[in-house]
Structures are given as structure tokens and as C-alpha cells.
């Protein structure tokens, strides 16, 4: 009978005895495979470049730790397996099998075990991969869209690591059998006598273990950010080695020293338990070391998780010293303020007894009308850190006059962002920085001429029409259909300039499809003086799927003026906007308007440039996108679970920070707004955004949810329901 057939027979006959070993090995493969698979998944892309890189570094460290643990575990498991099999295998000597052939038989049998464990580990790893990822994402409090993904690279890498580690000990077992005598094999399970170890070797092991352990803890507590994760990885490896040597040298040295002390040993019953402990430590110290390392890794992981959680909360709930000015029309308000705010230092009031008529909407319970973002999401910690760095490193540059287009560093950073996010290949020379889009609108009017006719969308953002009208230029309204600007109406309007938001129209939420975009570009090409102003104000908040390419990115004739702002992504107080001019218009700008000074301070420009270049902007967008998607889902889910769902219909496009809510009511929009204000609810209706009131759609609310706190969602829905039913 061949060795292969004999090994298969043995494997089948003893399969029940191998189950625990196979399951243990398969579990280690399962865990490593899932971490590799997570590193190659699309989740990393949704976290942003910088954030995903940091998380990949952490996962790589985890994989290394798991690989180290796998090494020691397989070492111990194969030793136990070999010890239990030696007696059975030794019988083959009497069948005239040489040690070499017995070793080969052992190799084949253990390789079968390892192969079964590998297949089971990869197979079950694939089956539970989504559950594994969902669990980690839930624990990490990360909101991403999960999908079933299997990486071939993850399968290959986890199989390779397992194969290398496992084969090391397969060959070790083979060498052990080849060098073993018949007596060693037959009596393997009865070798229980304690043999004294060399104290010098134990002492050297102990000293080396302590030194390595101390060095490992030094690297563990060494300060550094994500860029020094190599220190953390080295610390883990050193601690594992140190603990192993500690159990193998230091502890046996102590007990062996006690055993050699006759006066200590022969008192009472010490000789029994001392020798028993010495034997157990010698026989099972690898097991104890592995258990200790596993517990150490678990505690470290928990501590790291808590520390990161505390750090995050510290960043989110940023505390610092602020100066407040309190305006009041009440006499004696200073004393009342001191009583109610004992922890705030109050100095002499600057203003008091001011008689200002309050705006009724200022004290409303919830504002669902203002298209603004939540100020709590602003990255205060990062922004303040960058400001300090700019003050320290760019002192001279801060005092230099800025070009009319803005500092080059910020324009170059915007170019990189547009290329990565919107697929736009533009040059920094084409970009103009300004304090808000209103300022840039006035520049465009002066650049293109006041004799031009500007067309805007109807319905649309009323402020745009007001800006054009205040600058004494002719402004016409072009109706929109379900795909955006109506082409026939646009052609009939005799407009020279078209101002639109194709990525996400406000307030309808319409996303102009690619076909209609090419039609709009075709309209501009029919006349040399025609241009398109693409207002891409909130394209970053595409909540699901990838955004449709911008008009500028598919424009080959230089007809599109691209505009965007950071007030929607960062904060309304960050008054930094920009526009991308076609090459021919940029030349015209330098000839006509180059005398204008940039309206944004150098300090803000350099800070924003650093914020973009260091990856913070991408990370911030990804984080806020997740937060707003969660908030939208929470709001809509709460509506669907409330009585309000029976009398409304929701229309939303997975883009922007608002959606439309059509109400089944006979109330006029004016009456509905009035009743809502009486209940402390500020709302707006779609009809209010129409220039041509004959086209207006009644009973449709524009719900802006971005600035609404979670604790006000349910009550706001109740108030809205009361407005429609009472």
C-alpha cells in the first residue's frame, strides 16, 4: 500500500480526533482572510483617500499580529498533534517502515489536515464576510453602504501566509520523527518526568525576555500619529516575543530556584506543588504564553478603542475659551446672566437696553426652510491646528499682496480636488477666488457685459434673480421639465447666458441627465457670444452613487463657466467661492478686471489650501456625507412611521440636502406657512420659488433637513401634521 493511500485511510479513520484541530486552524484562516478582504473592499474608497490609508495601516498591523499568533498557535497545535500521534506512528516501525517513510506519512497526513482547514477557513470566511464587515462597521460607528464583495487577492494572501507558517511546522515534525527512536515514539505520551533545565540558559532567556518586553512597551507608549504605526507594530511583535521568553525562562527560573532550596522545599507539602508547577510550566509554557499574549492583545485593542473614542469626542465637542457679547433689551439682565451661568466669567457689559424688534422666525422651534448646513459638523480642531501652522510657517506670505485671482497654492489645490472628485482637467490659471458667489456673479456680469441677457431656471433660487436684477442686466426665467431646463423654451428666450445647476437643481432636486446636458452645450455652440454658468453648489452631497460628470468636464469648446463654493461643505462663515473660466475668458479677465483685489484674506486661503492638500477636505466631505445621509434616512423613516405619511408623498433624488414633500391638503401655501410659524416651524413651499406664478405647483414643501438636530425630528413631524390636519 502506498504512503498516500495509507495517509488518507488514517485521516478518514481519525477524522473525529482531528475536528478540533481543523476547526481551530480554519478559524485563524477565516479571521485573516476577512481582514484582507476588508482592506480590498469598496468601503475603503468611501472613507476617503487619507482616512482609508490610515485604516489600511491599522488592518495591516492587525494582520501581522494575527500572523504572529497563528505562528505560535500552529507551533503548539502541531506539537500536541505530533505527541499524540507518535505512539500510533511508532507502530509502523514494526511494519518495517523507516523513520524517513514514517516522517513522509506524517507530512502527508498533516498536509491533508492543513488543506481541509484552509478550504474550510476560506469557504466559511467567504460566507460570513459580509456579517464580519457589518459587525466591524457597526462597532466603529461608520455608516457605509455594504455589499457582498470577495477579493481574489485576499484569498491568495491569506492562503500564502497560512501555507508558509503551516509548512514550517510540518517540516519540523518530519525532522523530529526522522531523529526519534522507536522508544521515543512508543512512550511519547508517558514522558512526564521533570528534567532540570540549565539555569544559565533560563537566566539568559529571562533577561532577554525582560529587555525585549521593556523595549516593546517603550515603543507602545512612544508618541506619534498614524504615520508612526510602524512603532505600534514593532511594539506588538516585541511584546509577544518578550512574553514568550518570560514564560519560558523567567518563571521556570524562579520555581527551579525554589526547588533547589532544600530548607524551603521540604517544609509542609511544598515539594508536591512546587514540582508539579515546574513540570506544568515546562510542558505547557507555550500554551500559557499564547493565552497571555491573546489576553494582552484584547486588552490593548479595547484600550485603543476607548482612547480613539475619547479623542473623537474631544474633537467633536471641542472646548476652548470664547468671548461672548450678550445683547438684551431688559434692565438688570447682567445679574440674571451671572446667576444662570456661574461657570462663565462676566465682565462689564458693552451693550444694554437695546430696543430691537425681533424677527418672529428667529425664535422658531425648527427651521426647515433655510438651505444651510449644521455648524456642529465643522472641523474646529483640524482647522485651528492648520491656522496655527500657517501662522508659524507662512508669516511672510501672509503679509504679501494676493493676486486678483487668489493665491496660487489654493488654486492648485482646487485643481487637484476637481480632478479627483469631478473629473475636471483644469489649470490653476483658470481659477478665480472670491468671497462668496455673489461677488463672482458681479465679476461675470462685468466680464461678459451688461448688454447680455441672462437666463435662470424657473423655479429657482430667488437670490440669483435678485443679483442679476440689481446689476441692471436683463434676466429671463426659463421653465424646467423633469430633465432640467426646457430646451425649446431656452431657444425661444433669446438668452445669451444660461445660469443653471445641473447636478442638483434647487429646489426641485432634479439631476439633469447626460443627454440633456449635451443639448444645452449644443445651444451654446450655436452662437459665439453664448455661455453657460454651471453652479455646482452642492455636488459634493451626492448621497448615493457617483455624480454625473459636470458640464465643464464634457465641454470641448470653452463654453462653460464652472462655479462652486466652500460655504456648503464647510460653513456659511467660510466665505470662499471660486469659478473656473474658459481659457479665452480668462485672458479677457486679465485685460479688463485684473485691477480688482482678491476679496479673501491670505490667511483663509492658505489655511484652506492646507486643508485640501493634506486630505482633510476629502475626509470631511466623506464624513459629512455619511452624517447627512443618516439624518435624511432618519427623517424620512420617522415620517413614514408617523400619521403624516398618510397625507403626504415624498420626492427626493439622493442628492443635495433637501427633498420635496407634497401634502394632500386644501390649504393655500400662504396659510400653511402661517400655521406652521404659529407652531414654531419655519417652512417654505415650492410655489414661492417660481417667477411665473402660473406655473407654480401648490401644496409642495421644500424640506431642508441639514440643520435639523436629531432630537427635534419627531416633534417637527408632529407639528407639521398638526398644520395640515387641525
N, C-alpha and C positions, 0 to 999 in steps of 0.2 A: 504494500500500500504506500502510495506517495505521501510526502510530508504535507502537501496541500490538502489532500483528502482527509488525512488524519487530523489536521488542524481544524478543518471545517466540522468534522464529526465531534471533536472536543468542544468547539464553540457552540454547536447545537445542543449537545448534552448538558453543558454547564451554563446555558444562557441565563437561567434564573439566578445563578450566582453572580452573573456579570451585570444584572439590571441596574443595581445601584451605581456601579462604576460608570456604565454607559450614560445613565441619566445625568450624573454629576458632570461628566465631560461634555455632554450635549448642552447642558445649561450654560457652561462657560462660553461655548461657541455661540450660543444664542445671544448672550449679552453683548459680546464683542461685535458680532455681526450687526446688531441693531444700532450700536453706536456708529459704526462705519456707515450704515445705511442712512442714519440721520444726518451725518456730515455731508453726504452727497444729495440730500433731498432738496426740493424746491423751497422748503421752509427757510433755508439759509438765505436764499435770494430775497425773500420778503422782509428779512430783517435789516437789509441794507449792507453795503459792502463792508464798512468798518465793523459794525456790530457782528456780522456773520464771521468775519475773520477772527474776532475775539472769541466767539463761541466755538469756532472750529479748533482754536488753540486749546480751550478747556477740554473739548471732546478728545483731542489727541492725547492730552495728559491723562484723561480717564482711561483711554485705550492702553496706554503704556502701563498704568497701574494695574489694570486688569490682566495684561500680558504677564507682568511680574507675578501676580497672584496665580495665574494659570501655570506658570513655570513651577512654583513651589507646590501647587496642588497636584499637578501631574507627577511630579517627583515623589510626593508622598503616596499617591494612589498607586502608581506603578510598583513602588517598593512593597506596599501591602499586598498587591496582587501577586507579585513575584514570590513573596514569602509564603503565601497560601498555596501557590501552585508548585513550589519546589518539590514538596514531597510527592505529589502526583506525577510531576515530570520526571523525578528521580527514578521512578519505577521503570521508565523506558531504558535505563541503563542495563537492566536485567534482560531487556529485549535486544541487547547488543547494539544499541544506538550510541554513537559517540557524543561527547559533550557538544561538539560543533553542530551535529544534526539536531540535538535537543534544543540548542540555542536557536537554530533556524525555525524549529517547530514553535518555540515560544514567540519569536518575532512574527511569524505568520498569524498566530492566534491573537496576539495583541494588536497587530495591524488591522485584523478584522474588527476587533472591538473598537479601535480608534476610528475606522471608516464608518461603522454603524453610528457611532456617536457624532461624527462630523455631519453625516447625512441628516440625522435626527435634529441636530442643533440648527443647521441651515434651514431645514424644512419647517420646523416649528418657529424659528426666527422669522421666516417669511410670513407665516400665518398670523403671528401676533405683532408684526412690525407696526401696523397702524395703531394698535392698542398701546404698544410701548411708547410710540411717539406722542400719542394723545395724553398719556399719563405724564410724561416729562413736560409737555407744553402746559398742561393744567397746573402742575406743581410750580412751574416757572412763571405762571400768570402771563403767558404770551398768547395773544389772540391771532391765530393764523388759520387759513383755510387748509384743512388736512385732506390728503388724497393718498390712495394706495400706490406707493412707489417702491420699486425694487431696483437696487443698484447692482449691476454686474461687478463693478469694482469692489463693492462691499463684500460680495460673496468670495471673490478671489483673494482679497487681502486677509479676511478673517480665516479662510481656509489655509492660506500660506503660513500665517503666524501659528495656528494650531498645529499644522503639519511639521513645522520646524521644531517646535517645542516637544511635541509628542515623539517624533523620531529620535530626538536626543536620548530620551529615556528608554526607548525601545532598544537602541543600540547599547545603552548602558546595561540593560537587563541581559542582552545577549552576551556581553563580555563577562558579566557576573556569573552566568551559567557555565560558560566555557572554562572559567577558572575555578569553579566549585567542584569539590569532591563528591563522591556518592554519599558519604556520611553526612556532609553538609546539607545535601538536598533532602535526604530522608528525614533528618532531625531538625529541619528548619523551623518548624512550629514549636519545638520544645527548647529552644535556645533562650532560656530565661535567666541564666546566671549573670550576675553583675560582674563585669570586668572593669577594674580600675583604669581610669584614663590618666595619661601623663599630665601632671599638674602644670608643667611649663606650657604645654600646648593649650590647656584650659585657660591659664593666666593670659597668654598672648591673645587667645580668642576674646577673652573678657575685655582686655584693654582696647583691642582693636574695635570691638563692638561698641564700647562706650564712646570712643573717639568718633567713630562714624555716626553714631546716634546724635551726639552733640553737634557735629557738623551739619547733619540733616536738619535739626531743629533751628540751627543758625540760619540756614537758607530758607526755612519755612517762615521765620519771623522777619526776614530781611525786607525792607520797604521797597515798593515798586509797583507799577501798574501792570496792565495787560502785556506790555512789551517785555516784562521780566518773568513771564510764565515759565521760562526755562529753569529759573531758580526753584520754582514750586515743584516742577517735575523732578529735578535733581534731589530736592528735599525728600520727596516720596520714596525714590529709589534708595537713598542713603538710609532713611529710617527703616525700610524693610530689611535691608542688609544688616543694619545695627541690631534690630530686634532679633533676627535670626541668630547672629553671633552671640547675643546676650543670653538667649535660651540655651545655646549650645556650649557656652563657655563659662559665663559669669555665675549663673545659678548652679550648675553642676560643681563648679569650683567651691562654692560656699558649702554645699552639702557634703562634698567629699572631704573638705577640711574638717567639718564637724564629725564625720565618721572616723577620721584618723585620730581624733582626740578621745582616748580611752576613758578618761575621767568623766567626760560628758556623755559618751556613747552608752556606757553600761549602767547609768542611773535610770531606775524605774523601767519603762518599756521603750526607751529611745532607740535601741538597736533595731527594733522591728520597723518602726515607722520611718526612721532615717534611711535605712537600706531600701525600703520599699519606694520611697520618694526618689532616691538616687536611681534606682532601676527604671522607674516610670519616666523620669526626666530623660535618661539616656535613650530609652526606647521610643518615647513619644514627643521629644522636644520639638521636632519639626511640626507636628500637629499643633502643639501649644503655640509655637511661633506663628503659624499660619492663622490660627484663631485670633491671636493678639493683633496681628497686622490687619486683619479684616475689621476687627472692632476699632482699631486706630483710624483706619480709612473712613469708617462710617461716622465716627465722632467728628473727624476733621471735615467731612463733607457737610454734616449738619451745622457745624460752627461756621464754615464758609458760607453756607446758605443764609444763616441768620445775619451774619455780618454784611453780606451783599444786600439783604432785605433792609437792614437798618440804614445802610448807605443810600439806598434808593429813596427810602422815606425821608432821609435827611436832605436829599437833593430836591425831592418834590415839595416838601414842606420846609423850604428854605427860610431860615431865621436870621435876621440881621437887625441892625438898628436903623430905624426910619424916622424921618421928621414929618409930622402931621400938622396941617393947618385946619382948624375946625371953624366953619362959618355957621353962624347961628343968628337968628333974629330974636332970641329970647334973652332977657336980662338974667344975670346970675347963672348962666349956663356953665361957666368955668368951674364953679364949686360942684355942680352936679356931675360934670365930666370927671373930676378928680375922684369923687365917691364911687363912680361906676367903673373906673379904670385905674385902680390903685397901683398897678404894675407899670404904668406909663408916667414918665416924668413930664410934668406940665409946667411950661414957662408962661410968662405974661402973654395974654392974648394980643394978637396984632389987629384982628378984626372982631368987632362985636356989634350987635344991634344992627345987623344988615337987614334991610327990608326988601327981600327979593321974592317976587311972585313965583311960586313953584310951578313946574310943569306937571300936570296930572299924571303923565306917563312915567315920570322919574321914579315914583314910588310904587310901581306896579309889581305884582307878585312874580310874574314871569313874562319875559319878552320873547315872543315867537315871531316878531316882525323884523327885527334887526338882523341883517345878514353879517354877523360878526362872529369871531371865534372866542373860545374860552381862554381868558387870560391866565388861568391856572396852569395851562399846558406850556407856557413859555419857559424855555430852559434857562432860568435865572442863574443857576450855579455855573453852567458852562459859559454863558455869555459874560458874566462878571469875571471869570477866570481869564477869558480871552482879552477883555478890556484891560486887565492888569498887565498882561503880557505885551499888549500893544503899547501901553504907556511906558513900559520899561524898554522895549526893543525898538520902537519906531518913533522915538521922541522927535528926532529931526524932521522926519517925513510928515508928522502931524502938523508942523508949522509951515510946510511948503504949500504954495497955492496949487489947488487942484485944477486939472484941465477941465474945460467946459463939459466934456463928455463923461467925466468922472475918472478916478484913479485907475490906472491900467490893471493893477493887481485884481481889483474887484471885477472888472470887465472880463479878464481872462478866466477867473473862477466861474463866472456866469456862463461863459462859453463851454467850459467843461461840463457843467451841470446840464445845460441844454442838450449837449451831445449825448450824454449818458441817459438822460431821462426822456427827452423828446425827439432824439434822433436828428437834431439840427446841427448842420456844419456851418457855423458862422465864425467870423473873426472878431477879436476884441475891438478893432477899429470901427465896427458897425454898431456898437452898443453905446447908448447914451443913458446915463444915470440921472435920475431926478427925484425930488421929494414929493412922491405921490403921482398917481396917474393924471390928476387934474392938471398939474404943471406940464406934463408931457403932452397932453391934449393941446394946450395952448401953443407949444412949440410946433406941433404938427400943423396946426392952423396957419401959423406964420410961415412955415416951410412950404406948404402946398398952395397957399394963397386964400384970401378971404372971398375971392370970387367963385370958389368951388362950391358945389352942392354936396352936402354930407347926408348920407342915408343911414338911418339907425333902425333897429328891429322894433317891431310893434306886435306884441307888448315887449317892453324892455326896461332897462334900468333908467329911471326918470332923470337921474343926475347927469347922465351923458347928454341928453337933450338940452338940459338947462345950461351946461357948459358951452355947447355949441351956440345956443341962442344968445348967451351973454357975451360971446365973442363976435356977435353980429355977422354970423355966417348962416346961409340958408340951410335949413335942416328939414329933411322929409322923412316920414315914417314908412317903412316897408313892412307889410304884414308877413307873418310867418305861417308855415303849414307844419305838418307832422315831421318834416325833414329839415326844418330851418327856414331861412329866407326864401320867399317865393320868387323864383327866377323871373317869371312873367311880370310880376309887379315891380321887380327891380329894374327890368329893362324899360318899363313904362314910366318909371320915376325920374328918368333923365339925371341921375345922380353921377357925380364924378368920384366920390369917395364912399366906400361902404364900411361901416363900423359894425362888427358882429363878434359874437362869442360862440364859435362852432363846437368847441369841446364840451361846453355845458352852458346852455343858454339860461340866463336868469330873466324871469322867474320860472319859466315853464319846465326847465330841466332837459330840453331837447338836445340830443347829441347829433350834430349834422353828419350823415353818412358820407363815405368817401366819394360816392358818385355825385352827390350834390356839391361837394367841395370842388370837384373838377369843373362843374358847371359854373360855379362862382368865379373860379380862376379864368375860365373861358370868357366870361363877361368882362373882366378886367382887361384881357388881352385885346378886346375889340377896339379899344381907344387908348392912345398913348398916355393921356392925362389921368387915366383911371388908376386908383389904388385901393387896396383893401387894408383896413386896420383890424388885425386879429387880436382881440382882447382875450388872453388866455388866463384870466384872473385866478381861477381855482382848479386848473388842470391837474394839480398835484393830488387832489382829493377824488381821484377815480377809485371808488371803494372796492370794486370787483373788476377783474380782468385788466387787460392792458389798454392804455388810452389810444384812440385813433390818432394817426400821425397828424401833426399840425399842418395848417395851410402853408406856412413858411417852408416846411421841410419838403413839400411836394411842388413848390413854386420854382420854376426854372427860368422865369422871365423877370424876376425882381419886381413883383407887383404887390408884395405883402409886407406890411409894417407890423412886426410882432411886438406885443406889449404884455408885460407881466409885472407882478408886484409881490413884495415880501410881506405886505400888511396882512394878507390872508393866511399865510403859512406860519408867520412868527407872531406878530402883534400889530394892532392898528397904530400903535405909537411908533413902530419902526417904519418911518415914512420914507421907504426906499423902493422905488419902482424903476423899471428900465424898459427901453424899447430897442428893437433891432431894425435898423434901417437897411433897405437895399443899397447896394454899392453906389448907384447913381444919386440917390437921395442923400447919402452920407457926404458925398462930395459937395452937393448943394448946401447941406447944413454947414459945412466948414466955411463956405463962401458967404452965407447970409447970416448965420446965427452963432458963429464961433465966439462972438464977444460976450455971450451970456456966461456968467459964473455958475459952476455946479452948485445946486441948492442943498446938497447933502454934505455934512461935515466929513473931513478926512477921518476923524476918529471912528465914526459909524461905518464908513466904507472899509477901512482896514479891518475892523472887528468882524464885519460880515464876510469879508474875503477869507479871513482865517477860519470862520465858522464853516464855510463851504469847503475850503481846501482840506481841512482836517477831518472831513467826513461827518461832522456833527449835523449839518443840514439834512443830509440824506437820512441819517439815523432819526432825526427829529420828525421828518415827514413820515417815515415808516411808522414811528410810534404814534403820532397823532392820527394817522390814517386808521390805524387799528382802534384807537380810542373812539374816534368818531363813528366808525362802522359799528362798534359795540353799542355806542349811545343811540345810533339810529335804530339798530335792531331791537334794543331795549324799549325805545319809544314806540315803535310800530307794534311790537309784541304786546305792550301794555294796552295800546289802542284796541288790538284785536281781541283782547281778553275783557274789555270793558263794554258797557252798554252802548258806547259811542259807535262801535263797529257796525251796529245795525242800521245806522243812518248816514254813514259816510263811505266813500271809496277813495283809496289811496293810490296815487300815481307817482312813481319815483323811478329814476334811471340809474341808480347805483353810482351816481356822480354828484359832486358838489355837496353842500352841507344843508340842503333843504329838500322838501318834497311837497307835492300838491295834495290837498285833501278836499275832495268835492263833497259838500254837505247836501243832504236831502231836506231842504227847508224852503219855506215860503218867505222868510225874512229877507229884506234887502241887505246888501253888503254893508251899507252905511249903518243900518240898525244893528247888524250883527257885531260890527266893530265897537259900536257904542255900548251894547250889552256886555261885551267882553271886557271893556275898560272898566265898567262898573264893578266887575268881579276881580279886578286887578290883573287882567290878562290883556296884553298888547298883541294884537294880531294884524295881519294885512291880507287883503284879498287880491286875487289875480286881476280883477276888473280895474283896480287902481293903477295898474302898470300900462294900460292901453292909452295911446294918444288918440286913436279913433275909437270913441266910446261905443259906436255902433257895432264894433267887432268884439266888444268885451264879453267875457264868459262870467256869468254870475255864480255865486254860491261856491266858489272855489278858493280855499285858503292857501296861502303860501306859508308853510310851516318851516321856520328856521330853528333847528334843534341844537346847533353847535354851542350856543352859550347857555343852554339849559342844564342845570345841575340835576343829578340823578334823583335826589330827594324831592324834587318838585314835579317829576314826570306825572305820577298818578294824580296828584291834586290838580295839575294843569288840565289833564284829560277830563277830570270831573267837572271843572269849571267850564270847559268848552262844551261838554254835554249839556250842562245847565243853560248855557246861552242858546243852544239850539232847540231845547225842549220846554223850558219854563214859559 
